[in-house]
Amino acid sequence: MIALIQRVSEATVTVDGKVTGAIGNGLLVLLGVEKGDDEAKAQKLRDKVLGYRIFSDADDKMNLNVQQAQGSVLVVSQFTLAADTKKGMRPGFSTGAAPIEAERLYQYFVEQCKAQPIVTETGVFGADMKVALVNDGPVTFWLQV
């Protein structure tokens, strides 16, 4: 399971002209599900995402996690994170989870975030989404479990 996280001052997801998720200060989480991923990996990744200390403290050091910074999360499914790009000029998707399993684990990840509790917004799984963000820093990390 993969999360590309970006520290943002704001982010939105729009589907068919309608905003489905919007946050201010927090994390945009692009989530990719691979074959073999399960609930245990989703929980471990959720813990890592929510616990990752990439927000500034009073001394301007990256020392706070999103909850300590009183931020929110916007979780967006992104199957292309599971792409195999090692050879050729076209990505392969054989390492990605089947859509039904990817959606199930995406929803599980979202519910695990909401259970923390933290304000959690989402995109729409499988939809053609327009994601807009203001990357704060920029600060972007690739997390994988």
Buried (B, 14 or more C-beta within 10 A) or exposed (E): BBBBBBBBBBBBBBBEEEEBBBBEBBBBBBBBBBEEBBEEBBBBBBEBBBEBBBBBEEEEEBBBBBBEBEBBBBBBBBBEBBBEEEEEEEEEEEEBBEEEBBBBBBBBBBEBBBEBEBBBBBBBBEBEBEBEBEBBEEBBBEBEB
